[in-house]
């Protein structure tokens, strides 16, 4: 079990493109490799999986205990972890959950991906500062968005006194930008050019980065020494929506439920499939607001929901269970009508952060760790709430979600049980 972490001084440095290019290049060379993403993220892991051919796991140092992270990181092939935001950026007030915490928990080295498009010699001060700021072992850098051969020579010369190896210099590229929308990148399955994009990124990495020298930095992971209780399955037979509208389900939760004996099936609301027979139907988060017209017309799917024994919705799935959803153009679409909930994207408002949840009823029976990330506004929510909630600073938040008999949901995405 070996690995390394690709981190950065800040967001937008190019970590994702570098990670995807590295994963695809290693796969093309016939080297088995796994990947992980730091923190709560549904979209990057799907790109990772497409690039490497192996499932990508989320490692969340805020929501998961150390032993869970070590167990999830374990494996027989090298593990490449993509950081989130800046190396030391985490939840307030202390920065808990930062990529640096993963480095400490797993004992892994860090390679900084640096956006040097607006720097020359100052890049050396940034790299040196990050390398000497804490006990995290920064073992080198990859220079990204280099402007010219002359610019590269200046950067390399400036970095010599830092004793930090430069594993590569990637010159400014055009055509590798990843299209985005309000919640981040367009999903991997929505890109018809995905394979060409990944192959292009791999070619750039091979030309610009000393991949053997980079992979030689991989170090043995610190393994788990004791088991940590996982979140028990909320039902024996679970049917989970899975398509472009409802794609935000964490594989580590589903895998843990299967390992505990739960029977998992999937269906596609966009294809107008009703849920298979189950004790519980789960509508994960995603982008139902992009497909409201189609979903509102899919009668087999909607009737299947209304006949379900129990339903739980998260974020997009929660909105689908409501009476109506107003899209970005101001048009209201009727939803499933199982919760007294009206939501809207006509006036966007960001809701973002980790959440500590205490169930007030419904299918969950223990405190949970979760996160919230959406731009929807709630126009109406009538009924008993599902959770008491606090943010990462233990500040009480308004109660979250709704319960209506066997139908429950909220904007929170559950990550793990609280320990």
N, C-alpha and C positions, 0 to 999 in steps of 0.2 A: 504494500500500500504506500504509494508515493504521490506527491502532488506539489503544486505551486499555485500562487494567487496572482492574477492580473488585476491591479488596482490603479488608482490615478489620484492626482492632487484634487480633482474636482469633476463634476459632471460634464459631459460633452467632450471628454478628452479622446474618445474613440475606443474605449475598452471593448464595447460589444463587437465592433467590426474586427478589431485585432483578435479577439477571442474566437469569433466565428471563422476567420481566416486560418488561425492556428489549428482549430479542431478539424476543419475540412482538409487542410494540408496533411496533417498526421494521418487522417483516414485514407487519403489518396496514396500515402506511402505504405499503407498496410499496417499501421501501428494502432492497435486498439487503444482507445482513450475514452475517458468519461468526463463529464463536466458538472458543475454546480453553479448556482447563482446565489449571491449573498442577498438576504432580505426577502421581503414580500414582492414577488414579481411573477406574473403569469405568462408574459409575452416573450421575453428573452429566452426562457428555457425551451420554448418550442423551436426557436431558431437554433439553439444549441443542439437539440436532438436531431434536427434535420442535417446539421453540419457534421456531427460525429457519428450518427447512426445508433446512438445509445441514449437512454432516457436521462434527462437532466433533473437533478434534485435541487430543491430550495434548502438553503442552510440559513436559518434566521437566528442570529445570536441574541435578539431581544426576546423572541417568543418561545424559543426552544431551549431546554436545558443542555448543558455541555455534553452530557453522555448521549443524548439523542443526536446531536450534531455529529459526534464522533462515530456513532453507529451508522448514520445515513451516509457519511463520507467514506466508509470502508468499502473496499473493493479490490479486485485483482489487477486492475489496470490503472495507469496514471490518471490523476484527477486534476483537471484545470478548473479553478474557481474564478469566476468573474465577480469582481467587487461591485459595490453600489455607491454612487456619489463619490465623495472624496474618501480617502483611506480611513480617516479618523472621524467621519461624519456618521452620527447615529441619532438615536432618539433623544429629545431633551429630558432632563437638564444636563446629563452627564455624557451623552454620546453613546450610551449602551446600544449594542446591536451593530456597531460599525464593522466594516470589513476587517479592521485591525483586531477586533475581538475574535473573529474566526481564525486569524493567523495565530493568535495566542493559544486558542483552544486546541487547534490541530497541529501546532508546532511547524507551520509551513512558512517558507520564504515568500517575499512579495517582490514582484517586478512592477515598476511604475510605468504606465503608459502616459506620456506627457504630451499635451497639445502645446507645441512650441511655435505656433503660427504667429504669435505676437511677442516672441522673446528671442534673444540671442544669448549673450553670456549670463543673463539673469537666470536662465534655466538651470544652471549649475547650483545657484543658491537655493532654488526651490527643491531640487533633488537632494542636496545635502541636508537641507532642513528637515525633509521628510525622513531621511535615513537616520538622522540623529535625534529625532523628536522623542522617541520612546524605545521600548524594548523590542518592537516589531523589526524583524530582520529584512530590510530592503536590500536586495542583492544586485540590483541593476535597473536599467531603464530601457524603454523603447521610445524613441523620439517619433512623434506623429505629427502630420501636417507640416512637414519641413518644406520650406519655400523653394530651395534651389541647392545645387551642389555646394556653392559658396556658403550658404546658410548652414548646411550640414557640417562643413569643415569648422566653422566658428563654434558650433554647439559642441562637437566632439572635443575640440581643443579646450573649451571652457570646462568640460566635465573631467578632464584628466586629473586635476588635483583632488577631486572627490573620491577617487579610487572606486567609483561605481562603474561597472562595465556597461557599455552601450551595446545591447543585443541587436539593435537594428535601428534604421532611420527610414521611415515611410514618408515619401514625398506626397504633397498635396494631391489628392485624387478627386476626380469628378465622376459622377455616376454611381458612387457607392453610398450616397445619402439614403437613409432609410425613411420612407414616407411615414408621417405620423398623423395622429388625430388627438382628440382631447385627452385620452387616457394612455398615450404613449405610442409605440410602434404599431403599424398595421400588423395583424397576425400573420404568422408564417404561412398558413394555409391559404391566405388571401393573396399571396404574391405569385402570379403565374411565372415570374422570372426567378423564382427562388433558387433553383439549382444553378442557374447561370451566375446569379449574384454571389452565391457561396463559392463557386469555382473561381470567380474573379478575385474575391477576397483571398482565397488560398494562393492564387498566383502572385498576388502582391506580397503576401507574407513570405513566400519562398524567395522572391527576388530581393526583399528588403530586410529580412530578419535572419539571423543565424539560428535557425531552429534547433539544430543539435546542441549548440551552446546554451540556448534557452532551456531546453528540456533537461540538460545536465544539472540544472539547478533544482530539479525535483528532489524532495526530501521525504523520508518516511513520515506518515501521518501518526499522530498519537491516537491509538485505538481506544474504544470504549472499554471500561473495566467493570461496569455493572449495568444491568438492565434498567431502563426507565419506563414506567407504565405509559402506554400509548393511549390515545383517545379511543375508547371503545366504540364499536359500530353502533349507530343510533337505531338500527333495525337489523333483522336477519337477512331479508331480501331487499336490496336497495337498487332502484332504477335511477340512473343519472343522465340528464340531458347532456348531449355532447354534439355540438356543431359550431358553425361560425358565430351564432348568436349567443351560445352558452358554453364557453370554452374554458372558463376560469375555475378549474378544479385542481386542487393540489394532489399530485400523484402519491406523495408520501402518506397522505391520509387514506386514500383508496387502497394503497398497497397494505397499509397496516390493518384496515378492516378486512381485507381478504385473508391476511395472515391469521386473523382471529376467527375465521370461519364464515364471514359474511358472504352472501352471494350477490355479486355486482353485475348488473346489466346496463346497457346504454340504449338511447334512442335519439332521434333527431326531430326536434320541433319544426325546424325549417322544412323538412321533408314531409311534414304533416303526419309523423308517426306518433301513435299514442304510446304512453309508457307501458312497457311490459308488465305483467302481473308482479306486484311487489308489495312489501309492507310499508315502504317509504319511497316517495319520489323526490329527488333533489333537482332543483333548477339552480345551477351555479350562476355566477356572474358572467358577464360578457358584454355584448353589444346589441341587446334586443332593440334599442332605440333606432338602430340602422335598418331594422327589418320589421318595424311595427305593422306596416300594412299587410305584409305576408302572414305574420304570426296571427294577426287578428282574423284572418280569413281561413286559417287552418283548423277546420272544424273537428277532424279526428283527433288532433292533438289536444284541443281545448276540451272536448268531451272526455277524453282519457284522463285529463287532469281532474275534472269534476267528479269522475268516478273513482279516483284514487283513495286508498285507505288513509294515507297521510301524505302531506307535502311540506317540504322545507325549501325556501328560496333565499339566495344570497345576492345582494346588490341587484344586478340585472334581473336575476330570477325573482327577487322580491318584487321588483316593479312589475314583472310579468303577471304576478299573482293579484295585482291591484285591479281597481275598477277601470282606470284609464291612465294613459301616458301621453303627454304632450311633447311632440318632437321639436327639433331645433327651429322648424319653420312655423311653429305655433299651432300645428294641426293636432287635434286630440284623436287618439286611437283607443278603442275599447280593448281592454286586456281580459284576463281570465275571470275577473269579478269575484275572486275568492277572499280577498281582503279589502277592507274599506280604505283604499289607498289611491291617491291621485298624485302623480309625479310629473315633473316637467323639465325639459331641456331648453325651453324658450329663454329662460333667464338662468344662466349657468352660475353656480357657486361651488367652489372647491371645498370638499370635505376630505381631509387627509390626516392620517395618523394611526398609531397603534392604539389598540383598545383592550382593556381588561373587562371581561364580561362576566356577569353573574346571572344565570338563568332565572326567570320569574315564572317559568312554566314551559310547557312544550316538550320537545324531545330531548333536550340537553339536561343532564342531571348534575353537572359539575362546572366550576369556574373555567373559563376559556381565555386563551390568548388569541387576538384577532387583529385585523387592520381594516381601515376604511379608506377608500380612494374613489371618489366619484364627483361628478359635476351636477348631478340632478338636484332639483329643489323639490321639497315635499309641499304640495298644495293642501292636502288633507290626509290625515291618518287617524282613523277612529277605531278604538278597540283597546284591549289590554296590551301593554308592551311585552316584548319577549325578553329583554335584557336590561339590567342595570349596567351602566357603563362608566368607566374612568379612562382618561387618556394616559399617556406614558409618564406624566408627572403626577399621577394619582389625583388629578382634578376631576371631580364629579361632572359628568356630562348628562344631558337629558336622556331619559330612558330610550332604548332603541327598539325598533321593530314592532311587529304586531302579532297577535294570536287570534285566531278565529276557529275554535274547535280543533280539528286535526290539521289545520293549515297555519303555518308559521313562517316568519321570515324577517330579515333585517338587512341593512346596508353593510353589515360587518362580514368580512371573510374570515372564517375560523382557520387558524394555523395549527394550534395544538391545545391540549389541556393545560391548565395552569398547575404549577407544581409548588 
